[in-house]
Amino acid sequence: MVLEWRGQLLKLPTCLALEDAAGTTALVGGKAARLGDLLALGLPVPRGFVLTPAALAEVAKRAGLVPLLQRADSQLRTGDSAL
């Protein structure tokens, strides 16, 4: 995935193996980064992968799901259970 930031084009990964996610909280989120940290320490964590939030946002955009997800988020925040 390529993003523009401060006039620079940045290529970001969209998928990482958990062992490569250690210390990447800003990129993959806290849970995946912590699992990567545990793997880096040699603790028994099942192997896996993580899709970055940016990748999931792009998939949602291309699939036309953004309005549905925004509506669901709004309803969850207000306690309205009807989708």
N, C-alpha and C positions, 0 to 999 in steps of 0.2 A: 504494500500500500504506500502510495506517495502522497505526502501532505506538504503544503506550503506553510512555512513558519518564518516570519520576519524576512520575507523575500528569498528564503532558501527552500529548496526542495529536499525533503527528508524522506528516505525510504525506510519504512517501519515494517517489521515482520508482522504477519497476521496470525501466525500459529507458531508456538514454541513447545518443544518438549519440556516437561516439568523440570528436568534437571538443568535446563537452560534458563528457567524462569527465576532462579535464585537472585534476590536483590533487585528485581525489576518491578517493584510495586506500582510505579507510575505507568508502566506499560501494560501489565497484565492484571493488576488488582492485588489486594492483600492476600487473599486465600491462596491463589496460585503461587505467588511469590514465596509465601511461608512454606508451602509444600516443597518448592524448589530448594529453600533453605534447609529443610529437614533432609532432603535427599543429599544435599551437599555435605551434610554432617555424617552421612552414612547410615541414617536411621531408616527403618523399613517402611517405605512408602511405595504403594503400587506405582508402576511406571504409567505415564499418561502424557497428555498434551493439554494445552490451553489455547483457546482462540482469544485474541485481544478484543477488548471492548470496541476499539475502532473498526475491527473487521466485522464484528456483529452489527454495528451501526450501519456499515456500508451494505451488508446483506439486507438488513431491514429496509433501507432506503430503496435499493434496487428492486426489492420484492413488493414495494408499495405498502409496507406494514407500518410505517411511521405514524400515520393518523390513528390507526387502531391501537398501537402501543401508547401513544400520548393520551388517548381517551382512557385506556385501562389504567394508566398511571394516575391520571386525574381522579378517576373513580376510586381507586385504592386509597388515595390521599384524603378523599372526602368521606370515605366509608360507604359509598354508593356501590352496591354489588351487581347492579344490572349493566351488562356490557351490551 
